[in-house]
Structure formats: C-alpha cells, structure tokens
Amino acid sequence: MKKLLNDPADVVVEALAGMAAAHPDHLRVDLDHKLVLRADAPVSGKVALVSGGGSGHEPLHGGFVGRGMLDAACAGEVFTSPVPDQILAATTAVDGGAGVLHVVKNYTGDVMNFEMAAELAAEAGIQVEAVVTDDDVAVQDSLFTAGRRGVGVTVLLEKIVGAAAEEGQDLAACAALARRVNEQGRSMGIALTSCTVPAAGKPTFELAEDEMEIGIGIHGEPGRSTEKLAPARDIAARLVEPVLSDLSLKRGEQVIAFVNGMGGTPLLELYVMYGEVKRLLDDAGVTVARSLVGNYITSLEMAGCSVTLLRVDEEMVRCWDAPVDTPGLRWGG
C-alpha cells in the first residue's frame, strides 16, 4: 500500500484538520465530533442542511459545506457511518431556528444513525426532516443497504436544495424539493480497479487487467457483473441505457447530466465518457440542460466513473444555477 499517511488510524482527523487549515474563511471543523461546519453557522432563520457518511468519498460531504449547499457534514471513519452523537452535534450546531434537513444516503448504518439523531434532536426541540437518496439502478439491495444505494444524486440534491434553503424556502418546501430530486434522478457506475482502505492495507476486490465491474457502488460492493474491458462508447451505453429506462425519459425532456469520477480516473477520460454520454442522450432526444464532470463522490483511488441523470424542472434548474461557494463546488456571485 502506497499512500500519503502518517498513521492509518488518524487519517480522518488529520484530513479534517487539513481542511480547516486550507479553508479558514469558509469552514470550521470540530475535531472532537469530526464535523465540518459552515463558518457562519448557524444562520438565523435559514433551514440548515446536514449530511454525512463514511469518509473516503471526498469532496462529498465535507467539501460541499458552505454558502448554497450544506451547513454541516459528519465524517465517519473510512466507509463507516457517523454515529448519532456526531449527527446530533451537527444538527444542534447549525440550527438557526427554521429547522434542519438531514440528507441521508441509503446505507443501513447511515439511515439508522440519522434516524436516532433526529429523534434526539426532536426531544431537544429542533424540527428535523429527512430525505434518503436511493438512486443507484444497479442493484435493488447490496451488502450495505436495504434497497437501492444512494450515490450521485446526493451531490445534485445538496446543490439544488442548498440553494432553495439559501433563498429562504421553509423546511417543508426544502424537504419536498429534496424528495422530488431524489425521485427524478438515477445513477449507474463502473470500476476499472479496486480501492485500498487505509486500515485494510490491501485492495477491497480483485479485477484482472482486462476486466471491469459493471454496477459498482462507492465502497467496492459487487455490481451486476464482471466483464471484459470495452471501449468508452460501449461502457457509456452500459451505464446510460439502464438509467434512461428506469427513469422512463422521453424525447424532449431535460436533464442534468453528471459524469462522476471514482477518484482514480483522470479528467481526460471522464470527458471522453461525457462525450459518449451526451451523444447517447442526443440520440434519445433528451436535452442536457446542465452538466457536471469531475470527481465529486469518490471511492478513495478507485478507477472508474458513474453516470447520473436528473430529470429537471424550472425550479431545479434555477436552484442549480444559483451561486454556491464551497471547497468542492463553486460558481456564481
């Protein structure tokens, strides 16, 4: 294992300390609870967004804390859910009196721990709503979940609903928008190599040089099948077709098209993939309203990518275009 580490046991805390040092004007970091907090939180009268999960998926979620996205992120150990006390501490720290929306990826530990934290927050008088993302069409269940996994749509949801909260929408409206985004988005991923969890020190799974895993999650979970490596145009079709089918997208509809790197694939190849995805969408008569290409929800250094399509309406596009200022996503005024 070759990694830039001091001690594998300290990797999460040391990474959070590094984030705090790199972004002092944007973030505060609570190393005791392993939280990344918006520097100006709590924002009085604004719905706060809190998310989190296992570390190893950066910039998700800590990199999306800031104006226009999350108010706080809870960092679990690598590929391990944050605990209820962490989530409660984040919820309490960012509540500005308008309530808190929990954004939870559908992994069993995350769902259970966020539910427990929400109950504790309610006892403390904080109004909490939760939305669970479950956009992965590759599997109905996995080693980590009951039902579909939450993957790429989580990034798009945090951006869109973060903007809605920033413009002053109330908790019920933010939660309704979040559920609508989740319902209208689907994802599918591929791995070319495994990642290596620092504490394990060896690859999570094995793939031969001429093999790829279709339908992977973000923890190296098994996908639909292990197959021979194919050209990018064929891989793109293997990812796009099941998403189009599951969403029942029709000619004339609009999407946000998101090609996400898993951490070990260069942008050069991600743009090759985006070109193939765009060609397939053009052929299907589906219009790309907006696009996003890059490493946004990763799996350590795994090579590969995922494709997420989100059917969008006018409100979603407006919120997507709204200014955002976080370490991992930044545009607008």
Buried (B, 14 or more C-beta within 10 A) or exposed (E): EEEEEEEBEEBBBBBBEEBBEEBEEBBBBBEEBBBBBBEEBBBEEBBBBBBBBBBBBBBBBBBBBBBBBBBBBBBBBBBBBBBBBBBBBBBBBBBBEBBBBBBBBBBBBBBEBBBBBBEBBEEEEBBBBBBBBBBBBBBEEBEBBEBBBBBBBBBBBBBBBBBBBBEEBBBEBBBBBBBBBBEBBBBBBBBBBBBBBBEEEEBBBEBEEEBBBBBBBBBBBBBBEBBEEBEBBEBBBBBBEBBBEBBEBEEEBBBBBBBBBBBBBEEEBBEBBBBBBBBBBEEBEBBBBBBBBBBBBBBBBBBBBBBBBBBBEEBBBBBBBBEBBBBBBBEEE
